[in-house]
Amino acid sequence: MDYIRDCGLLVEEHLKLIFRNDSEINEVLKQSMEYSVQAGGKRLRPVLLLSACEAVGGEFGSALSAACAVEMIHTYSLIHDDLPAMDNDDYRRGKLTNHKVYGEAMAILAGDGLLTHAFYMLSRCADDVSPEIVCKLIAEMSYYAGPYGMVGGQAFDMQGDQSPNATLEQLEQIHRHKTGDLIVFALRAGGRIGGADELQLEALKKYGYDIGLAFQIQDDILDITGDESKLGKKTLSDEKLQKLTYPHLLGLEASKEKVKALTESGKKALLEARIPKPERLLDIADYLVYREF
Amino acid sequence: MDYIRDCGLLVEEHLKLIFRNDSEINEVLKQSMEYSVQAGGKRLRPVLLLSACEAVGGEFGSALSAACAVEMIHTYSLIHDDLPAMDNDDYRRGKLTNHKVYGEAMAILAGDGLLTHAFYMLSRCADDVSPEIVCKLIAEMSYYAGPYGMVGGQAFDMQGDQSPNATLEQLEQIHRHKTGDLIVFALRAGGRIGGADELQLEALKKYGYDIGLAFQIQDDILDITGDESKLGKKTLSDEKLQKLTYPHLLGLEASKEKVKALTESGKKALLEARIPKPERLLDIADYLVYREF
């Protein structure tokens, strides 16, 4: 989809400027952070943030700092997830993981640095929106990305991994927090910056959890049926790591049906809340179902 | 000093409430975060924050959320510093380090969780001060604790450690960022919450860097001359790790002199800026020179 690619490239251009030509910062730390920030990926979260801002009638440009912030949070979480003590991955998106290039200590610091600086980037929204809104953005980012959100999801994941008889409910709890929460933050942040009312923010949240779960189930499906060259990573990794997945619990066909049902439910939420320009968010939902990587 | 102890205990009472009786959060993650938050210590940073707020004429109570936030940042940094890939410490303050109790993966997550939730706590200052001030607090915490501040200092430290011919300037750069920056943030945050003007904020910064460096040199001195039972950790650890220290570069006596000179210079900055109630900050500066742990 051209829109997602173009929007992602715009975010990448902005991400490149964050630590550029800055002699105040430790050079190796900077390189290590930039290595992972610039390692590509779909830029799904910032694209959703910018699209939500536009969908409610806001200005694209006023949401760029927040878009960078959410991608920095996502990137830090990948760096820490890949560490030997966590998932112990050597490759990510076809490139060596951060700790394989810079060592474990620098990878931990690069993650800490990106996480902390994401809040700096978010505080810079104060140039475009009121300080009241910035305070709400800060509270929501720390809530959805922290112990009650994404970090909590990672903790549930670690424990769920080890349990051979985990339930569908437990799996949904893991994904709701690990993947859904940051996507929901991105959408609500974009919505808030664009001037969304409470009803619209709730619809963006419903849409976010639905497509977030659909996205995760699709990831599980692609890990079985996908093309390694398109994915940029090895397939069947979940089975190798004995990770609990949707296809494992529901079967492949029922998992594909669930992806479609969630996508429709998310789209419906946007339409019911009368979001003025929902087209791009609707397209992104469809794209996520039909993607091959 | 009774004031530091009482003030530290008050902060501890508030820290205990943060994740209490909360079923939304992963139980092991919560235990792991609380284990380190409640592991004692001098609570120097929150005590400085509260004291700075009072020193400029502010209300003690309005700064408690920020005081918890800065202690959570400090605690996360200790958890990550102690990891096997970093300093590889088994004990801290006489207790097992976080990863020795909860494992490396959970320790990484506990650090990430505390760092993220610190921003949530700081955003809660909005109950007591204006949203404009909260935005400035957020920007400063991310600046002083992030890649330009404490995380950067840790990166410089890692590289400095490995260099046998590092200079005094390099060592001061490490400590300025690794220890000084978070202390300066604490003081400026307390000052801001208490209504300090720019001149007073600058004086708090000067005081902070001076006593921060004095504190660090005193740590280096105590690592050589201190009493293990009072310190709660083994002495001569710097030598064992071949860490560059002030006593190593300047000698023990000159290091002691430098601690005293920095302390006086910091106190003078407060007096020159006509901070209305500087007494406690002056006492804390003296306490730091004469402490035995």
Interface residues (C-beta under 8 A of the other chain):
Chain A: F19 E24 I25 N26 V28 L29 K30 M33 Y76 H80 L83 A85 M86 G103 E104 A105 M106 I108 L109 G111 D112 G113 L114 L115 T116 H117 A118 F119 Y120 L122 S123 R124 A126 S130 P131 E132 V134 C135 I138 A139 M141 S142 Y143 A145 G146 P147 Y148 V151 G152 Q154 A155 F156 M158 Q159
Chain B: F19 E24 I25 N26 V28 L29 K30 M33 Y76 H80 L83 A85 M86 G103 E104 A105 M106 I108 L109 G111 D112 G113 L114 L115 T116 H117 A118 F119 Y120 L122 S123 R124 A126 S130 P131 E132 V134 C135 I138 A139 M141 S142 Y143 A145 G146 P147 Y148 V151 G152 Q154 A155 F156 M158 Q159
